[in-house]
């Protein structure tokens, strides 16, 4: 019988799932915006203000931006945790990423 001692923060599956969910949100938003661009030739200031005057578009734009920031944060954090071993250097990099 093999007894494994599991160490770590145990959030790999939830981070993986969050990465996928935020990627789907961003893909849907990007696709919807691309279709809107294809259907409307003249994208001037008045067209942009009309588009973002709609409350659902504003809400989805906010959801898109939050998904983008969280997706990027999880990705950068995982890369730093995987490849930067000294805890002090890792902490400095995390703080710099948050402040950037």
Biopython code that builds the backbone (N, CA, C, O; Angstrom):
import numpy as np
from Bio.PDB.StructureBuilder import StructureBuilder

atoms = [
    (1, "UNK", "N", (0.847, -1.177, 0.000)),
    (1, "UNK", "CA", (0.000, 0.000, 0.000)),
    (1, "UNK", "C", (0.889, 1.235, 0.000)),
    (1, "UNK", "O", (1.877, 1.308, 0.730)),
    (2, "UNK", "N", (0.523, 2.198, -0.826)),
    (2, "UNK", "CA", (1.295, 3.427, -0.941)),
    (2, "UNK", "C", (0.550, 4.540, -0.223)),
    (2, "UNK", "O", (-0.618, 4.811, -0.502)),
    (3, "UNK", "N", (1.237, 5.168, 0.693)),
    (3, "UNK", "CA", (0.666, 6.325, 1.384)),
    (3, "UNK", "C", (1.328, 7.580, 0.844)),
    (3, "UNK", "O", (2.534, 7.775, 0.995)),
    (4, "UNK", "N", (0.544, 8.410, 0.228)),
    (4, "UNK", "CA", (1.074, 9.661, -0.303)),
    (4, "UNK", "C", (0.752, 10.794, 0.656)),
    (4, "UNK", "O", (-0.352, 10.891, 1.191)),
    (5, "UNK", "N", (1.721, 11.624, 0.851)),
    (5, "UNK", "CA", (1.500, 12.822, 1.648)),
    (5, "UNK", "C", (1.283, 13.968, 0.668)),
    (5, "UNK", "O", (2.180, 14.339, -0.089)),
    (6, "UNK", "N", (0.093, 14.510, 0.699)),
    (6, "UNK", "CA", (-0.259, 15.580, -0.223)),
    (6, "UNK", "C", (0.066, 16.911, 0.443)),
    (6, "UNK", "O", (-0.380, 17.200, 1.553)),
    (7, "UNK", "N", (0.849, 17.704, -0.260)),
    (7, "UNK", "CA", (1.197, 19.025, 0.259)),
    (7, "UNK", "C", (0.796, 20.070, -0.772)),
    (7, "UNK", "O", (0.609, 19.756, -1.947)),
    (8, "UNK", "N", (0.667, 21.283, -0.334)),
    (8, "UNK", "CA", (0.346, 22.367, -1.256)),
    (8, "UNK", "C", (-0.969, 23.016, -0.894)),
    (8, "UNK", "O", (-1.571, 22.720, 0.138)),
    (9, "UNK", "N", (-1.393, 23.888, -1.747)),
    (9, "UNK", "CA", (-2.576, 24.692, -1.459)),
    (9, "UNK", "C", (-3.872, 24.020, -1.909)),
    (9, "UNK", "O", (-4.951, 24.436, -1.487)),
    (10, "UNK", "N", (-3.796, 22.997, -2.751)),
    (10, "UNK", "CA", (-4.965, 22.220, -3.187)),
    (10, "UNK", "C", (-5.998, 23.050, -3.940)),
    (10, "UNK", "O", (-7.198, 22.862, -3.740)),
    (11, "UNK", "N", (-5.566, 23.944, -4.781)),
    (11, "UNK", "CA", (-6.532, 24.708, -5.549)),
    (11, "UNK", "C", (-6.312, 24.547, -7.045)),
    (11, "UNK", "O", (-6.741, 25.400, -7.822)),
    (12, "UNK", "N", (-5.667, 23.496, -7.456)),
    (12, "UNK", "CA", (-5.378, 23.285, -8.869)),
    (12, "UNK", "C", (-6.624, 23.085, -9.709)),
    (12, "UNK", "O", (-6.738, 23.674, -10.784)),
    (13, "UNK", "N", (-7.561, 22.272, -9.249)),
    (13, "UNK", "CA", (-8.770, 22.009, -10.026)),
    (13, "UNK", "C", (-9.646, 23.253, -10.131)),
    (13, "UNK", "O", (-10.172, 23.554, -11.202)),
    (14, "UNK", "N", (-9.803, 23.968, -9.040)),
    (14, "UNK", "CA", (-10.644, 25.172, -9.095)),
    (14, "UNK", "C", (-10.012, 26.240, -9.984)),
    (14, "UNK", "O", (-10.720, 26.933, -10.714)),
    (15, "UNK", "N", (-8.688, 26.378, -9.932)),
    (15, "UNK", "CA", (-8.021, 27.334, -10.823)),
    (15, "UNK", "C", (-8.162, 26.921, -12.278)),
    (15, "UNK", "O", (-8.375, 27.766, -13.148)),
    (16, "UNK", "N", (-8.047, 25.642, -12.544)),
    (16, "UNK", "CA", (-8.213, 25.143, -13.909)),
    (16, "UNK", "C", (-9.619, 25.455, -14.409)),
    (16, "UNK", "O", (-9.796, 25.908, -15.540)),
    (17, "UNK", "N", (-10.615, 25.210, -13.564)),
    (17, "UNK", "CA", (-12.002, 25.463, -13.941)),
    (17, "UNK", "C", (-12.258, 26.959, -14.147)),
    (17, "UNK", "O", (-12.945, 27.351, -15.091)),
    (18, "UNK", "N", (-11.710, 27.783, -13.270)),
    (18, "UNK", "CA", (-11.882, 29.231, -13.403)),
    (18, "UNK", "C", (-11.240, 29.727, -14.691)),
    (18, "UNK", "O", (-11.801, 30.589, -15.367)),
    (19, "UNK", "N", (-10.066, 29.193, -15.040)),
    (19, "UNK", "CA", (-9.412, 29.569, -16.295)),
    (19, "UNK", "C", (-10.322, 29.256, -17.476)),
    (19, "UNK", "O", (-10.436, 30.057, -18.403)),
    (20, "UNK", "N", (-10.967, 28.097, -17.445)),
    (20, "UNK", "CA", (-11.831, 27.702, -18.562)),
    (20, "UNK", "C", (-13.090, 28.551, -18.620)),
    (20, "UNK", "O", (-13.507, 28.958, -19.704)),
    (21, "UNK", "N", (-13.700, 28.825, -17.478)),
    (21, "UNK", "CA", (-14.929, 29.628, -17.451)),
    (21, "UNK", "C", (-14.645, 31.052, -17.923)),
    (21, "UNK", "O", (-15.398, 31.600, -18.728)),
    (22, "UNK", "N", (-13.568, 31.652, -17.429)),
    (22, "UNK", "CA", (-13.241, 33.013, -17.862)),
    (22, "UNK", "C", (-12.870, 33.046, -19.342)),
    (22, "UNK", "O", (-13.159, 34.024, -20.031)),
    (23, "UNK", "N", (-12.236, 31.988, -19.832)),
    (23, "UNK", "CA", (-11.911, 31.924, -21.264)),
    (23, "UNK", "C", (-13.184, 31.858, -22.105)),
    (23, "UNK", "O", (-13.255, 32.482, -23.164)),
    (24, "UNK", "N", (-14.177, 31.119, -21.652)),
    (24, "UNK", "CA", (-15.445, 31.030, -22.386)),
    (24, "UNK", "C", (-16.153, 32.384, -22.379)),
    (24, "UNK", "O", (-16.687, 32.809, -23.403)),
    (25, "UNK", "N", (-16.161, 33.061, -21.235)),
    (25, "UNK", "CA", (-16.787, 34.387, -21.157)),
    (25, "UNK", "C", (-16.116, 35.343, -22.134)),
    (25, "UNK", "O", (-16.793, 36.086, -22.845)),
    (26, "UNK", "N", (-14.786, 35.325, -22.171)),
    (26, "UNK", "CA", (-14.063, 36.222, -23.082)),
    (26, "UNK", "C", (-14.276, 35.832, -24.542)),
    (26, "UNK", "O", (-14.352, 36.705, -25.407)),
    (27, "UNK", "N", (-14.372, 34.543, -24.826)),
    (27, "UNK", "CA", (-14.612, 34.100, -26.204)),
    (27, "UNK", "C", (-15.999, 34.523, -26.680)),
    (27, "UNK", "O", (-16.158, 34.967, -27.818)),
    (28, "UNK", "N", (-16.993, 34.389, -25.822)),
    (28, "UNK", "CA", (-18.351, 34.810, -26.181)),
    (28, "UNK", "C", (-18.395, 36.320, -26.404)),
    (28, "UNK", "O", (-18.990, 36.789, -27.374)),
    (29, "UNK", "N", (-17.767, 37.075, -25.512)),
    (29, "UNK", "CA", (-17.749, 38.532, -25.662)),
    (29, "UNK", "C", (-17.029, 38.981, -26.917)),
    (29, "UNK", "O", (-17.505, 39.869, -27.624)),
    (30, "UNK", "N", (-15.888, 38.377, -27.198)),
    (30, "UNK", "CA", (-15.128, 38.733, -28.402)),
    (30, "UNK", "C", (-15.897, 38.365, -29.665)),
    (30, "UNK", "O", (-15.905, 39.121, -30.636)),
    (31, "UNK", "N", (-16.538, 37.209, -29.649)),
    (31, "UNK", "CA", (-17.324, 36.787, -30.814)),
    (31, "UNK", "C", (-18.516, 37.709, -31.044)),
    (31, "UNK", "O", (-18.812, 38.072, -32.182)),
    (32, "UNK", "N", (-19.193, 38.083, -29.977)),
    (32, "UNK", "CA", (-20.342, 38.983, -30.107)),
    (32, "UNK", "C", (-19.908, 40.342, -30.646)),
    (32, "UNK", "O", (-20.593, 40.924, -31.486)),
    (33, "UNK", "N", (-18.779, 40.845, -30.169)),
    (33, "UNK", "CA", (-18.288, 42.130, -30.659)),
    (33, "UNK", "C", (-17.853, 42.037, -32.118)),
    (33, "UNK", "O", (-18.067, 42.971, -32.891)),
    (34, "UNK", "N", (-17.244, 40.918, -32.496)),
    (34, "UNK", "CA", (-16.842, 40.725, -33.895)),
    (34, "UNK", "C", (-18.062, 40.677, -34.811)),
    (34, "UNK", "O", (-18.048, 41.262, -35.895)),
    (35, "UNK", "N", (-19.110, 39.989, -34.384)),
    (35, "UNK", "CA", (-20.342, 39.938, -35.180)),
    (35, "UNK", "C", (-20.955, 41.334, -35.291)),
    (35, "UNK", "O", (-21.437, 41.721, -36.355)),
    (36, "UNK", "N", (-20.934, 42.076, -34.207)),
    (36, "UNK", "CA", (-21.463, 43.450, -34.239)),
    (36, "UNK", "C", (-20.683, 44.305, -35.232)),
    (36, "UNK", "O", (-21.272, 45.087, -35.977)),
    (37, "UNK", "N", (-19.356, 44.157, -35.243)),
    (37, "UNK", "CA", (-18.533, 44.901, -36.204)),
    (37, "UNK", "C", (-18.847, 44.500, -37.637)),
    (37, "UNK", "O", (-18.869, 45.349, -38.527)),
    (38, "UNK", "N", (-19.086, 43.228, -37.865)),
    (38, "UNK", "CA", (-19.394, 42.766, -39.219)),
    (38, "UNK", "C", (-20.751, 43.271, -39.702)),
    (38, "UNK", "O", (-20.934, 43.522, -40.894)),
    (39, "UNK", "N", (-21.691, 43.417, -38.792)),
    (39, "UNK", "CA", (-23.031, 43.854, -39.169)),
    (39, "UNK", "C", (-23.155, 45.369, -39.312)),
    (39, "UNK", "O", (-24.065, 45.853, -39.984)),
    (40, "UNK", "N", (-22.253, 46.116, -38.689)),
    (40, "UNK", "CA", (-22.313, 47.577, -38.729)),
    (40, "UNK", "C", (-21.006, 48.110, -39.298)),
    (40, "UNK", "O", (-19.947, 48.003, -38.679)),
    (41, "UNK", "N", (-21.106, 48.684, -40.485)),
    (41, "UNK", "CA", (-19.901, 49.148, -41.179)),
    (41, "UNK", "C", (-19.304, 50.411, -40.566)),
    (41, "UNK", "O", (-18.093, 50.491, -40.359)),
    (42, "UNK", "N", (-20.135, 51.377, -40.282)),
    (42, "UNK", "CA", (-19.619, 52.665, -39.802)),
    (42, "UNK", "C", (-19.619, 52.698, -38.272)),
    (42, "UNK", "O", (-20.664, 52.883, -37.647)),
    (43, "UNK", "N", (-18.449, 52.520, -37.681)),
    (43, "UNK", "CA", (-18.336, 52.519, -36.222)),
    (43, "UNK", "C", (-17.770, 53.861, -35.761)),
    (43, "UNK", "O", (-16.568, 53.998, -35.531)),
    (44, "UNK", "N", (-18.643, 54.829, -35.634)),
    (44, "UNK", "CA", (-18.249, 56.141, -35.150)),
    (44, "UNK", "C", (-18.584, 56.282, -33.673)),
    (44, "UNK", "O", (-19.002, 55.332, -33.010)),
    (45, "UNK", "N", (-18.387, 57.491, -33.187)),
    (45, "UNK", "CA", (-18.647, 57.772, -31.776)),
    (45, "UNK", "C", (-20.105, 57.529, -31.418)),
    (45, "UNK", "O", (-20.404, 56.968, -30.364)),
    (46, "UNK", "N", (-21.007, 57.946, -32.288)),
    (46, "UNK", "CA", (-22.433, 57.780, -32.007)),
    (46, "UNK", "C", (-22.835, 56.309, -31.938)),
    (46, "UNK", "O", (-23.693, 55.940, -31.137)),
    (47, "UNK", "N", (-22.224, 55.467, -32.769)),
    (47, "UNK", "CA", (-22.525, 54.031, -32.746)),
    (47, "UNK", "C", (-22.002, 53.400, -31.445)),
    (47, "UNK", "O", (-22.674, 52.564, -30.840)),
    (48, "UNK", "N", (-20.788, 53.813, -31.021)),
    (48, "UNK", "CA", (-20.228, 53.288, -29.770)),
    (48, "UNK", "C", (-21.071, 53.698, -28.570)),
    (48, "UNK", "O", (-21.343, 52.876, -27.695)),
    (49, "UNK", "N", (-21.484, 54.958, -28.521)),
    (49, "UNK", "CA", (-22.305, 55.402, -27.395)),
    (49, "UNK", "C", (-23.659, 54.710, -27.397)),
    (49, "UNK", "O", (-24.193, 54.405, -26.331)),
    (50, "UNK", "N", (-24.223, 54.459, -28.566)),
    (50, "UNK", "CA", (-25.491, 53.734, -28.644)),
    (50, "UNK", "C", (-25.319, 52.291, -28.172)),
    (50, "UNK", "O", (-26.188, 51.741, -27.496)),
    (51, "UNK", "N", (-24.194, 51.692, -28.535)),
    (51, "UNK", "CA", (-23.943, 50.309, -28.111)),
    (51, "UNK", "C", (-23.831, 50.215, -26.595)),
    (51, "UNK", "O", (-24.443, 49.345, -25.976)),
    (52, "UNK", "N", (-23.045, 51.118, -25.995)),
    (52, "UNK", "CA", (-22.817, 51.036, -24.555)),
    (52, "UNK", "C", (-23.878, 51.758, -23.736)),
    (52, "UNK", "O", (-23.766, 51.824, -22.512)),
    (53, "UNK", "N", (-24.902, 52.299, -24.383)),
    (53, "UNK", "CA", (-26.038, 52.854, -23.653)),
    (53, "UNK", "C", (-26.924, 51.738, -23.112)),
    (53, "UNK", "O", (-27.686, 51.939, -22.167)),
    (54, "UNK", "N", (-26.817, 50.575, -23.714)),
    (54, "UNK", "CA", (-27.609, 49.424, -23.285)),
    (54, "UNK", "C", (-27.039, 48.849, -21.986)),
    (54, "UNK", "O", (-25.840, 48.588, -21.891)),
    (55, "UNK", "N", (-27.897, 48.656, -20.998)),
    (55, "UNK", "CA", (-27.447, 48.133, -19.704)),
    (55, "UNK", "C", (-26.886, 46.714, -19.799)),
    (55, "UNK", "O", (-25.877, 46.438, -19.149)),
    (56, "UNK", "N", (-27.481, 45.795, -20.573)),
    (56, "UNK", "CA", (-26.883, 44.460, -20.690)),
    (56, "UNK", "C", (-25.480, 44.491, -21.310)),
    (56, "UNK", "O", (-24.614, 43.711, -20.914)),
    (57, "UNK", "N", (-25.252, 45.380, -22.273)),
    (57, "UNK", "CA", (-23.919, 45.476, -22.879)),
    (57, "UNK", "C", (-22.920, 45.989, -21.854)),
    (57, "UNK", "O", (-21.793, 45.497, -21.790)),
    (58, "UNK", "N", (-23.314, 46.963, -21.057)),
    (58, "UNK", "CA", (-22.431, 47.463, -19.998)),
    (58, "UNK", "C", (-22.105, 46.366, -18.992)),
    (58, "UNK", "O", (-20.954, 46.208, -18.586)),
    (59, "UNK", "N", (-23.118, 45.615, -18.596)),
    (59, "UNK", "CA", (-22.899, 44.543, -17.622)),
    (59, "UNK", "C", (-21.973, 43.475, -18.194)),
    (59, "UNK", "O", (-21.084, 42.982, -17.500)),
    (60, "UNK", "N", (-22.182, 43.118, -19.460)),
    (60, "UNK", "CA", (-21.321, 42.100, -20.060)),
    (60, "UNK", "C", (-19.904, 42.621, -20.263)),
    (60, "UNK", "O", (-18.944, 41.860, -20.143)),
    (61, "UNK", "N", (-19.763, 43.910, -20.571)),
    (61, "UNK", "CA", (-18.424, 44.492, -20.703)),
    (61, "UNK", "C", (-17.690, 44.446, -19.364)),
    (61, "UNK", "O", (-16.493, 44.166, -19.318)),
    (62, "UNK", "N", (-18.409, 44.721, -18.281)),
    (62, "UNK", "CA", (-17.804, 44.623, -16.950)),
    (62, "UNK", "C", (-17.421, 43.184, -16.639)),
    (62, "UNK", "O", (-16.332, 42.925, -16.129)),
    (63, "UNK", "N", (-18.314, 42.247, -16.946)),
    (63, "UNK", "CA", (-18.008, 40.831, -16.737)),
    (63, "UNK", "C", (-16.803, 40.403, -17.569)),
    (63, "UNK", "O", (-15.963, 39.635, -17.100)),
    (64, "UNK", "N", (-16.718, 40.897, -18.800)),
    (64, "UNK", "CA", (-15.583, 40.593, -19.669)),
    (64, "UNK", "C", (-14.280, 41.093, -19.052)),
    (64, "UNK", "O", (-13.292, 40.360, -19.010)),
    (65, "UNK", "N", (-14.274, 42.331, -18.575)),
    (65, "UNK", "CA", (-13.050, 42.901, -18.003)),
    (65, "UNK", "C", (-12.644, 42.173, -16.719)),
    (65, "UNK", "O", (-11.463, 41.895, -16.513)),
    (66, "UNK", "N", (-13.607, 41.867, -15.864)),
    (66, "UNK", "CA", (-13.288, 41.121, -14.641)),
    (66, "UNK", "C", (-12.761, 39.732, -14.977)),
    (66, "UNK", "O", (-11.827, 39.249, -14.337)),
    (67, "UNK", "N", (-13.352, 39.091, -15.974)),
    (67, "UNK", "CA", (-12.868, 37.779, -16.413)),
    (67, "UNK", "C", (-11.453, 37.878, -16.959)),
    (67, "UNK", "O", (-10.616, 37.021, -16.679)),
    (68, "UNK", "N", (-11.185, 38.915, -17.732)),
    (68, "UNK", "CA", (-9.851, 39.109, -18.298)),
    (68, "UNK", "C", (-8.808, 39.289, -17.200)),
    (68, "UNK", "O", (-7.753, 38.655, -17.233)),
    (69, "UNK", "N", (-9.100, 40.150, -16.232)),
    (69, "UNK", "CA", (-8.140, 40.391, -15.156)),
    (69, "UNK", "C", (-7.925, 39.145, -14.308)),
    (69, "UNK", "O", (-6.791, 38.825, -13.954)),
    (70, "UNK", "N", (-9.010, 38.435, -13.976)),
    (70, "UNK", "CA", (-8.862, 37.242, -13.140)),
    (70, "UNK", "C", (-8.153, 36.128, -13.902)),
    (70, "UNK", "O", (-7.332, 35.410, -13.332)),
    (71, "UNK", "N", (-8.463, 35.983, -15.175)),
    (71, "UNK", "CA", (-7.812, 34.975, -16.015)),
    (71, "UNK", "C", (-6.307, 35.239, -16.080)),
    (71, "UNK", "O", (-5.498, 34.320, -15.947)),
    (72, "UNK", "N", (-5.950, 36.491, -16.285)),
    (72, "UNK", "CA", (-4.527, 36.851, -16.345)),
    (72, "UNK", "C", (-3.853, 36.648, -14.997)),
    (72, "UNK", "O", (-2.722, 36.167, -14.939)),
    (73, "UNK", "N", (-4.535, 37.010, -13.912)),
    (73, "UNK", "CA", (-3.945, 36.855, -12.583)),
    (73, "UNK", "C", (-3.684, 35.385, -12.267)),
    (73, "UNK", "O", (-2.603, 35.041, -11.789)),
    (74, "UNK", "N", (-4.640, 34.530, -12.522)),
    (74, "UNK", "CA", (-4.456, 33.102, -12.243)),
    (74, "UNK", "C", (-3.323, 32.538, -13.097)),
    (74, "UNK", "O", (-2.515, 31.749, -12.608)),
    (75, "UNK", "N", (-3.258, 32.929, -14.350)),
    (75, "UNK", "CA", (-2.193, 32.439, -15.228)),
    (75, "UNK", "C", (-0.820, 32.880, -14.779)),
    (75, "UNK", "O", (0.099, 32.064, -14.700)),
    (76, "UNK", "N", (-0.663, 34.166, -14.481)),
    (76, "UNK", "CA", (0.640, 34.675, -14.035)),
    (76, "UNK", "C", (1.010, 34.072, -12.689)),
    (76, "UNK", "O", (2.160, 33.686, -12.477)),
    (77, "UNK", "N", (0.045, 33.988, -11.780)),
    (77, "UNK", "CA", (0.327, 33.424, -10.459)),
    (77, "UNK", "C", (0.789, 31.973, -10.562)),
    (77, "UNK", "O", (1.736, 31.573, -9.885)),
    (78, "UNK", "N", (0.131, 31.192, -11.398)),
    (78, "UNK", "CA", (0.528, 29.792, -11.547)),
    (78, "UNK", "C", (1.911, 29.657, -12.161)),
    (78, "UNK", "O", (2.689, 28.796, -11.750)),
    (79, "UNK", "N", (2.228, 30.500, -13.144)),
    (79, "UNK", "CA", (3.563, 30.450, -13.748)),
    (79, "UNK", "C", (4.623, 30.818, -12.723)),
    (79, "UNK", "O", (5.657, 30.157, -12.630)),
    (80, "UNK", "N", (4.369, 31.873, -11.949)),
    (80, "UNK", "CA", (5.340, 32.287, -10.929)),
    (80, "UNK", "C", (5.489, 31.200, -9.871)),
    (80, "UNK", "O", (6.605, 30.906, -9.444)),
    (81, "UNK", "N", (4.383, 30.601, -9.445)),
    (81, "UNK", "CA", (4.466, 29.556, -8.421)),
    (81, "UNK", "C", (5.194, 28.322, -8.932)),
    (81, "UNK", "O", (5.868, 27.642, -8.158)),
    (82, "UNK", "N", (5.070, 28.020, -10.216)),
    (82, "UNK", "CA", (5.717, 26.836, -10.770)),
    (82, "UNK", "C", (7.205, 27.035, -11.009)),
    (82, "UNK", "O", (7.987, 26.101, -10.831)),
    (83, "UNK", "N", (7.610, 28.236, -11.409)),
    (83, "UNK", "CA", (8.979, 28.425, -11.879)),
    (83, "UNK", "C", (9.859, 29.275, -10.981)),
    (83, "UNK", "O", (11.076, 29.277, -11.164)),
    (84, "UNK", "N", (9.302, 29.995, -10.021)),
    (84, "UNK", "CA", (10.108, 30.795, -9.098)),
    (84, "UNK", "C", (10.066, 30.104, -7.742)),
    (84, "UNK", "O", (9.022, 30.062, -7.091)),
    (85, "UNK", "N", (11.199, 29.565, -7.324)),
    (85, "UNK", "CA", (11.218, 28.764, -6.099)),
    (85, "UNK", "C", (11.444, 29.566, -4.819)),
    (85, "UNK", "O", (10.769, 29.279, -3.830)),
    (86, "UNK", "N", (12.352, 30.559, -4.766)),
    (86, "UNK", "CA", (12.546, 31.291, -3.504)),
    (86, "UNK", "C", (11.286, 32.074, -3.122)),
    (86, "UNK", "O", (10.754, 32.840, -3.925)),
    (87, "UNK", "N", (10.820, 31.872, -1.896)),
    (87, "UNK", "CA", (9.558, 32.473, -1.461)),
    (87, "UNK", "C", (9.613, 33.997, -1.470)),
    (87, "UNK", "O", (8.622, 34.643, -1.811)),
    (88, "UNK", "N", (10.737, 34.577, -1.105)),
    (88, "UNK", "CA", (10.853, 36.033, -1.086)),
    (88, "UNK", "C", (10.747, 36.641, -2.469)),
    (88, "UNK", "O", (10.067, 37.648, -2.661)),
    (89, "UNK", "N", (11.417, 36.033, -3.431)),
    (89, "UNK", "CA", (11.358, 36.519, -4.813)),
    (89, "UNK", "C", (9.948, 36.346, -5.358)),
    (89, "UNK", "O", (9.438, 37.216, -6.065)),
    (90, "UNK", "N", (9.325, 35.234, -5.032)),
    (90, "UNK", "CA", (7.954, 34.979, -5.486)),
    (90, "UNK", "C", (6.995, 36.037, -4.940)),
    (90, "UNK", "O", (6.125, 36.527, -5.660)),
    (91, "UNK", "N", (7.161, 36.385, -3.663)),
    (91, "UNK", "CA", (6.310, 37.403, -3.051)),
    (91, "UNK", "C", (6.506, 38.759, -3.726)),
    (91, "UNK", "O", (5.534, 39.465, -3.995)),
    (92, "UNK", "N", (7.753, 39.122, -3.999)),
    (92, "UNK", "CA", (8.028, 40.398, -4.666)),
    (92, "UNK", "C", (7.384, 40.423, -6.051)),
    (92, "UNK", "O", (6.794, 41.432, -6.438)),
    (93, "UNK", "N", (7.489, 39.335, -6.791)),
    (93, "UNK", "CA", (6.890, 39.281, -8.127)),
    (93, "UNK", "C", (5.371, 39.390, -8.038)),
    (93, "UNK", "O", (4.755, 40.088, -8.843)),
    (94, "UNK", "N", (4.763, 38.709, -7.070)),
    (94, "UNK", "CA", (3.310, 38.803, -6.904)),
    (94, "UNK", "C", (2.884, 40.235, -6.599)),
    (94, "UNK", "O", (1.908, 40.729, -7.162)),
    (95, "UNK", "N", (3.610, 40.896, -5.715)),
    (95, "UNK", "CA", (3.273, 42.279, -5.364)),
    (95, "UNK", "C", (3.423, 43.189, -6.581)),
    (95, "UNK", "O", (2.579, 44.052, -6.818)),
    (96, "UNK", "N", (4.493, 43.000, -7.353)),
    (96, "UNK", "CA", (4.694, 43.820, -8.550)),
    (96, "UNK", "C", (3.588, 43.597, -9.580)),
    (96, "UNK", "O", (3.151, 44.542, -10.237)),
    (97, "UNK", "N", (3.140, 42.361, -9.719)),
    (97, "UNK", "CA", (2.056, 42.075, -10.667)),
    (97, "UNK", "C", (0.755, 42.722, -10.201)),
    (97, "UNK", "O", (0.004, 43.263, -11.012)),
    (98, "UNK", "N", (0.489, 42.670, -8.906)),
    (98, "UNK", "CA", (-0.733, 43.284, -8.385)),
    (98, "UNK", "C", (-0.692, 44.797, -8.561)),
    (98, "UNK", "O", (-1.708, 45.415, -8.882)),
    (99, "UNK", "N", (0.471, 45.393, -8.353)),
    (99, "UNK", "CA", (0.590, 46.846, -8.475)),
    (99, "UNK", "C", (0.622, 47.330, -9.918)),
    (99, "UNK", "O", (0.354, 48.500, -10.187)),
    (100, "UNK", "N", (0.947, 46.444, -10.839)),
    (100, "UNK", "CA", (1.071, 46.858, -12.249)),
    (100, "UNK", "C", (-0.273, 47.102, -12.895)),
    (100, "UNK", "O", (-0.337, 47.454, -14.073)),
]
sb = StructureBuilder()
sb.init_structure("model")
sb.init_model(0)
sb.init_chain("A")
sb.init_seg("    ")
for serial, (resi, resn, name, xyz) in enumerate(atoms, 1):
    if name == "N":
        sb.init_residue(resn, " ", resi, " ")
    sb.init_atom(name, np.array(xyz, "f"), 0.0, 1.0, " ", f" {name:<3s}", serial, name[0])
structure = sb.get_structure()
